[in-house]
Amino acid sequence: MDVRQQMDDLIEKLNAYNEAYYQQNTSLISDQAFDLLVKELQKLEAENPLFANPNSPTQRVGGSITKSFASVTHQFPMLSLGNTYNAQDLQDFDERIRKTLGEEAFEYICELKFDGVALSFWYQNGQLIKGVTRGDGTRGDDITNNVKTIKSLPIRLQSKTFPESFEIRGEGYMPLPSFEQINEEKIAKGEAPLANPRNAASGTFKMQDSGEVAKRNMECFVYAYLGTENPFQTHEVSLNYLASQKFPVSPTWRKCGTITEVLQYIEDWAEKRHELPLHTDGIVIKVNDFGQQERLGYTAKSPRWAISFKYPSEIAKTTIEHISYQVGRTGNITPVANLKPVYLAGTVIKRASIHNANEMERLDLRIGDHVFIEKGGEIIPKITGVDESTRKPGALLFSFPTHCPDCGSQLVRMEGEANHYCLNDANCPPQIKGKIEHFIQRKALNIENLGVETIDLLFEKGIVCQIADLYDLNSERFLGLEGFQTKSIQNILSAIEKSKSIPFRQVLFGLGIRHVGATIAEKLVLQFHSIENLQAASFEELIAVPEIGERIALSVQEYFSKETNLDTLSRLKAAGIQLSEEITEIVLEGTHLVGKSFVISGVFKNFERDELKAKITAHGGKVVSSISAKLDYLVAGDQMGPAKLEKANQLSIKIIREEEFIQMLN
């Protein structure tokens, strides 16, 4: 037998053992015998790299080192869900669904909301080709090598139902037994234990050595199918099919015909969820039918066809030891309670934000007070009240400072605002570092390979004291700095150079003008197109822009009134940063397609797929991804998916070719 055949046989045999063990709970071979076969395959792969097979089970045990994770744009944005904490909000949600769908019947799918790390798995021609983190919802990190260590996740598929490419969404997690074992080992070595399973999962999936990831036995549950071609009519059918194809679908989901059944599901799992091998913090409720999901649509941040119910937070009691005050990048001062450590919902809590002076006054916090702590949404610790029965007589009030804790400047409280501010933005260290960290983030200039620790070091050494200094960096400036090798320095400089092509809307957001977020920045660029035009804009011209109120307009004018900011802009312009951009809104070319919905499938002669979508939108039509009874047209190109064609025929959807579509426009 030749070497390649020997390797292929081993791969087939080991994959069969893996499938039996992880999908059918059956051991066909002892652990020792399995490990010996894996080592034999690893040896052959090392000696014969040309015969490497992406389906090899050695992918499951890791071993690759990733020095930095590539940033990947999601094929479909990973949106967040609207949250609710009571039955009335769910009934209101149900009423909104009924109002939109009219008399049409609909169902819900209820799923447990697992407390892990949102992941995206990309498949191409039946092969797992990429694993991506949620990131900011638009872009995430490529952690494919680490994702492949999840033994219950199929790396290859035999199904012919799936289209050529599609995506699966899921929640990666560290099982509680693994979490507890790791902490026992850390404590035995005198190391600090992991804080909680969710943070442990997040840190594990971002490890650079996939061999170490594999040792932690990470797992996942998948909960969604996405693709430009959807072979499924409902979420229920997709979950059942994914499970049949050996995807790890949690069996805890349930189909509910009414909101009353949804509330019963929530009650059924209120206590039972604590018996699972991972933490949960609520329930996700989704409309079952994909066509109905399309019609219900999305807001800017979340789908209108889904909502998350959160169980009431756990509460703990502890003592305030002292209050410290943090300075944000815009100069706002945030009081933080430093607490006697207390265990709450899987985490040891040592600090809790108090938000502002108003909240301190409302809580009437005194030195030595016993306070009640809960996690907002089971994530962020907050003080909810004081146990006044334990308060010592004469306990002194905590008083809000009058001067900045970092630079000593007098604090100012803006009229109509709850926050106190340090206005010394040019010389206050936390504000300066905060502005630099904001400037380099992904949504702004996206300067990769520059982290908080590097910024702290460069600031401490006086090398980078404002954002424009980043563009004066060269290899010589890093000489003598510990931890910087030639390659890492070059990566930083390359990322800085690359940032010069970032569009103006992101640059404007990155400047950190108070109250100017990413959306507001885009609206200002849409109206004024360049930094010069924005600087010259009058107060009246600014507030005439949609969603720009007096507070934002005054903040923009204040930014341009400061000489230090003008100097920064001058240096950024000299460095080649994009300070102008022509953004145009979609121009309606016609109204022939108003009120009509379209699904696109196949390859076209006169259009790329995105061009065809843009053409439909420009004529008032709507492009959807799945076929339903409400669909008006299926635009069929060459090599179109047979599943879509069959479904369209079943539902009597009108199928048009490219030529017929062009005639509709004319």
N, C-alpha and C positions, 0 to 999 in steps of 0.2 A: 504494500500500500504506500502511495507517495505521501509526502508530508502534508500537502494541502488537503488531501482526502482525510488524512488522520485528524487534522485540525477541525475540519467540517463535521466529522463524526462526533468528536468530543463536544463541539458546540451544540449539536443537535441533542446529544444525550443529556448534557448538563441543563439545557433549556427545558427539556422534558421533566427532569427532576425538580427544577425550580418551579415550573408551572404546577406540578402535583403538590408541592409543599406549600406554596404561597396562595394558590387559587383553590385547591381542593383539600387542604389540610391533611395531606397524605405523605408520609415519608417512604420513599421507594429505596432509599440508600442511607447508610449511616453517615453522620456528620464527618467522621474521619475519612471515610471512603470518598465522600463528595469533595472534601478539601484536597485530597491527593490528586483527584482528577483536575481540579482547578489549577493546582500548581503545575501539573503536567502541561496543561494548555498554555499557561502563562510562559513557561519555558519555551515552548514551540513558537509562540507569538514573538517573544524577544529575539529568537534566533532567525525568524522568518517574517520580518515586518512587512514585506510586500504582500503577504497573504492575509493581512489584517482584515477582520470581518466585523462590521459595526454591530452585528447581532451577538457578538461574543458575550457570554455571561461574565467574563472578566471585567466588563464595564461595571458590573454591580459591586465589585470590591474596590473600585477606585484605583488610586495610585498616581493619577495625573496631577501636576502642579500648575495652578493658574495664578500668575503674579498680579494680574488685574483683570477685572471682568469687563467685557465689551458691553457698551450700551446699545440696546435694541429698541426700535420703535414698535409698539404693539400693533398687530394687524387690526385689532378691534380694541378701543379704549377699555381699560379695566375700571369701570365706574364704581362708585361707592353706593350704598343703599341708604334711603331715608330710614331713620330710626323712630320707634315708638315704644312707649313703656306701659300702655294701658289699653283696655278693650275698646274704649270709645274711639281712639285713633284708628284702630283696625276696622271698626264699623264705618268710620268716615272714609277710609281707604276703599272699603267694599262699595260704598255708595258712589264714589267717584268712578270706579270701574263700571258699575251698572249704568251710570249716566252716559258714559262714553259708548258702551257697547249696546245700549238700548235694550231691546227685548231678547237679544241673543244670549243663549245659555253659555255659562262658562264654569270652569272648575279651578281649584287651587292645588298646588303642590306645596306641602310643608316640609322643610328640611331643618335639621339642627344646624345652628351656626357655630362651626368649630373655631376654636381660638388658636389659630396657627398662622401660617404664612401663605398668602395668596400666590399661586403659581400658575403659569401658562405653559402648556405642553403642545408643541407644534409637531404635526405628523405630515410626512410627504411620501407618497407611494407606499403607505403602510409602515414606514419607518419613523421612529421618534428622532427628529432632527434637532430639536432645540427645547430647552427649558428656560423660562424667563421669569424673573420676579415681577411683582406688581410695580415697583418703583413709584413714580408719581401718577401712575394711571395712563400716561401717554408713552413713557419710555421706562424700561426696566433693565436689569442686568442679566446677561447671558450666563446662566449657571448650569449649562447642559451636563457637564461631567458630574456635578454633584447630584443633579436630578436623577441621573441614570443609576445611582446607588439605591434608589427606592425600589426594593425588590418586588413589590406588588404591582408596579407600573409596567405595562407591556412596552417592550422596546420595538417589537415588530408585530404586525397584524396580518391575518390571513383574509379578513373580511373583504368582500367585493361591494358591500353596501356603502362603505365610506367613500367619499370622492377622493380625487387625487391628493388634495391638500385640505387640512382642516385643523382645528384647534380644540383642545380640551382644557377647561379650567378646573382647578382643584385647590385644596388646602393642604399644604405640607405641614407635618407636625412631628414632634418628638413624643413617642408613647410614654405615659407616666412611669412604667417600670424602667425604661431606659434612663429617664430623667433622674429617678431616685437612685439608680445604680451609679450613674456618673457622679452624683453629689456625694454618695457614700465614699467613692474612691477619692474624690477631691478632699473631703474632710479628713480621710485617713492620711493623706499626704500633707495635711496642714494648709491646703489651698482654699481660697474662698469658693463656696458653692455657687452653682448657677442660680440666678434670681428666680426664674419661673420657666415653665416649659415653653411658653410662646417666645420669650426672648432667646431661650436656648435654641429653639428651632431656627429663628431668624439668624442667629450667629453661626449656627452649624451650616446652613445652606450657603453662607458667604465665606466659608473657610476656603483657603487656597489649595489645600491638599485633599483631594477627593477620597484618598485612602482613609484619612481621619474621619471624613463624613460617613463613609461606609461603616466604620466601627460603631457609630451611634444608632444604627438601625432605624433610620428615619422612615416615616410612612406618609401616606397621603390618602385623602378621600377626594374623588372627582365629583363634580356636581353640575357641569354644563358642557354642552357641545356648541361650537361656533364655526361658521364657515360661510363663504359666499354661496356655496351650495348646501342646502339643508335637506337631507333625505328623510327627516322626521317631521311628522305633523304636530306632535305634542312633546312637551318636556318629559312626560311619563314614558312615552315610547322610547325616547332617547336614553333615559336612565336604565330602562330594562335592557335595551340593546347593548349599552356600554357594559353593563354587568355581565351580559352573555358573552362579551368579547374579552372577559377577564380583567376589565378595568375595576379598580377598587371603589365601588359605589357603596356608601354606607346604607345598610338596610333599614335605617331609622326613618326614612321619608314616608310620607303618607299623602294620598290623594284625598282632597276634601271638597265636597259639593257645595258647602255653605260656609259663611263666616262663623256660624255656631260650631261647626265641626272643627274649624281652625282653632277656635278658643279651647275646645276640648283637647286637641292635640297639644296645645301649649300647657294645659293643666296636667296632662298625662306625663309630660316630660319634666315638669318642674323639679321633682326630686330624683326621678329615675336617671336623669342625665349625669348625675354625680357617680354613677356606677360604670361609666364609659372609660376607656383607656386614655382619654384626653379631655381637656377642659372644653366646655361649651359656654357661651354667654348669651344665647338666645335662639330665636327661630327665624328662618327666612321663609317668607310666603310669596309664591310666584303664581301668576296666571299660567295655566297649563298649556293652552294652545299657542303655538308660535305665530300663527297668523294674527291672532288677537293681540299678542305682544307687539307686533309690528304696528298695528293700528293705535294702540295705546301710546306708543312712542316713548320719548325720553325728555327729561329736563336737561339743563346744561351739566348736571352732576350725577344724575341717577335715573334709572328706568322708572316709568310711571306704572309698570305692571308688576312691580315687586316692592316689598317693604320688609324691614327687619324689626322683629319684636325683641326687646331686651328684658331679661328677667331682672327683678329688683336687685340692687347691689347689696353685697354683704357689708356689714358695718363693724368696725373695730374701735376700741377706746384706748387712748394713750395720752402722753403728757407732752406739752410744748416745752422744749428746752431753751430755745431762743428763736428770734426771727432775724433773718438776713435779708438783704435787699439787692436784687439783681438789676443791672442796667442793660436794657435792650438796645438794638442797633439804631432805633429811632429816638433813644433817650428816655423811653418810658421806664419808670421804676416799679418793679414787681416785688412785693413782700413774699417771702418764702418761709414757712414754718419748718423749723428743724425739730424733729420729733424723737422721742424715745422709741427705738425700733419696735415695730409691731407687725405680726403676720396677718395678711389680709388677701383673700382670694388668690392664693398661690404665690404671693410676693411679700417680701419683707419691706415695709414702708418706713422710710426715714425722713422724707421731706414731702411737703404738700404746699402748692401754690395758694395764696390768699387773694390773688388778683390785684387788689388796689386798696387805698385807704378807706374807701366807703365800706368795703367788705370787712375790714378790720373793725371799723366802728359798729357795723351791724352785728358782728359776732361778739363784740365787747370783750376782746381777748385780753387776758391778764397773765402776768408772769406766773408760770407754774400750773396753769389751767389744765384740767383733764378734758380732752376734746374727742368728739366722735369723727371717725374717718370712714369715708367710703370711696369707691372708685367710680368716677363718672364714666358710664359706659363700660365699666369694669376694666378701665385702662389707666386713667389719670386720677391720682389720689386727690381728694379735696376734703376740707373740714366742713362738716355739715352742722355742727352745734357744739355747745359747751355744757359739761356737767357741772352746773353751778352749785350743786349740793356738796361737791368736794372742794370748792374754792376756799382757800385760806383767807381769814379775815385780813383786810387791809392790802390784799394783793394789788400790785401796781399795774396800771394799764400799759400796754405796749404803745409807744408813741412813734408816729411816722417821722422819718428824718426831714430836716429842713434843707440839707445839703447833700450833694451826690456822694455816695459812699466810695466812689473810685477817684474822682478828680476834685471833689470839694466844692464844686460850683453850686450856687443856690438853686434849689428846685423851683419850678414854676408849675402851677396847675391851670391849664387852659380853661377858659370859660365854657361851661357846658360839657366838660369832660371829667371822667372819674380819675384819670391817671395823672400822676406828677411826672414832670419831664426835666431832664438835665439838658439845657440848650447848648452846652459846650461841645457840640458834635465834632468840631475840628481837633480837639485835644483830649477828649475823654476816651481812654484806651478801649473799654468794652464796646463803645459805639463804633470806633474805627474798625476794630476787628470784626464786629458784627456786620458792618457794611461790606467789608471785603468778602466775608463768607457768603453773604447774600448775593454779591456780584458774581461769584464763581459758580453758583448752584446751577443745576440742570436746566431749570426754567429760564434762567438768565443767560449768562455767557457760556455756561456749560464747560468750564475749564476743569477737565478731569485730571486726576493724579495730584490735585492740590487738596489736602484735607485740613481739618481744623488744627491738628497738631503742627502741620507744616506752616500754616498761617501764623500760629502763635509764635513759632520759632523765628520766622522771618520778621515778624513785628518786633519781637524782643531784641533782635540783633540790629534793628533799625534799617533793615533792607527793604521792607515793604511797609510803608506808613499810610498809604491810601491806595485806592484801586488803580490809579494811573501808574503807580510804581511797578505794578505787575509787568508792564510792557517795557520796562527798563531792565528786566532780569536777563542775565546771560550766564554762561557756565562759570565765569570767574566769581560771580556773586555767591556761589554755593561753596567755594573753596573753604575748607576748614570746618564746614558744618557736618556734624556726625550723622551717619546714616544715609548719606547721599552718594550713590554711585553714578558712574557716567550714564548708564542706561536710564536710571530714574530721573536724573536731571534732564536728559534729552526728552523723556516723555512729558515732563512738565512744560518745557519750552515749546514742544510741538503742540501741546494742547492750548497754550497761550496764543500761539500763532494761528491755530485753527479758529480760535474765538473771534478773530478779526472778520470772519465771514458770517457771524451770527447776525440775523436780521435786526433792524432798528427797534422793532416792538419789544424784543427780548432785552436789548440793551437798555431801553427806557425803563423797563421793569427792574433791571439789575442796578440802576442808579440808586434805587432805594428811596425815592421821593415818598414822603409820608402819605399814606392813603392811596398810593398809585400801585395797585396790584396788577397782575398779568392781564386781566380783562380790560381794566381801565387804560392801561398802557396801549393796548391794541386799538381802542376807540380813539385815543388821542393821536396815534400815528395815522389812523384812517382819515382823520380830519385835517391834520396839520403837516403830515408827510416828512418833516425834518425837524431837527433840534432847533434850528434858527427860527423857523416859523412858530414853533411852540413857545420859544423864549419871547418872541415879539407879540404873542397873542394877548389881547386885553382880557380883563376879567369878564366882560360881557361875551366875548367870543368863546371863552373857556366854558362858561356855564350854558352856552347854547348847544354844546355837544351832548348827545343823549347820555344820561346817567352821570354826568359831571355836575355835582352840586357846588355850593359855595365853599364848603370845607375843602374839597379837593382842589378847586380853583385857587384858593388862597395858599394852599400848600405848594402848588406848582409855582406860583409867583414868588413865594418865599424862597424856594430852592434857587431860582435864577437871580435872586437879589443878593446872594452871598458870593463874595469874590473868590473864596476857596473852591466853590462848586464850578464857577466859570473857568477857573484855572484847570480844574480836573477835566472839564469838557474839552478845553483847548488841547490838552495833552493826549486825550483819547482820540481826538480828531487827527492829530499829528501821527499817532501810532497806527492809524488806518482802520479804526473801529467804525462800523456802519452807523452813521447818525442820520440817515435818511432812508426812506422806503416808500415805494408807491404801492399801497394796498388798495385794491378796488373791490367794491362789493359786487356780488353776483348781479349782472345786468340781465333783466328779463328780456329775452329775444322775441318772445311770442307767448301767446296764451292758449295755443292749440291743445296742450296736454294738461291744462288745469283740472284738478280733481281726479286725474287718472294715476293709477299705480302700476309700476313695472318691475318685473324680475328679469335680470340679464343672465344669460348662460351661453357659454361657448366663446369662440374666437371670431372676430369681425374684420372685414376688409378695409372699411373706411374709418374705423374708430379703434383706439385702445379702450379698454373697459372703463377707465376713469373718464376718458373723453365722452364716452357714451352716457355715463351717469351725469356728467356736467351738462350735456346737451338736454337731457330730460329735465333736469332741474331748471335750466335757463328758459324752458318753455312751460314752466309751471307744474310739471309732473313730479311724482315722488318715486324714488327707487327703494324697494324693499328687498330683503334677502331670502324670504321663504314664500312658498306658494300657499295661498289660502283661498277659500271660496269668494272672498271679497276682492281678489286680485283682478285687475282689468286686462293686462297683457303680459305674456311671456315673450321677450325678444330673444329669438333663437339664432345663434351663430353656428359655425362649424364646430364639431367635436363637443356639442353640448352634452350635459349630464343626462343619462337615460332616466335616472330617478325623477328629475324635474319634469321631463317630457311626459313620463307616465302619470305623474301626479296631476299635471296640467290637463291631460286628456280625461282623467277620472273626474275632475271638477269642472270640465267643459270651459276651461280658460282659453281665451283667444290667443293663438300662437302666431306671431308675425316674424317675418324675416327682416334682415337689415334694410332691404330695398323698400319694404312696406313702411318701415319706421320712418325712413327719409321722406316718403310721400306724405306721411302724417304731418311732418314739420312744415311742408309746403302747402 
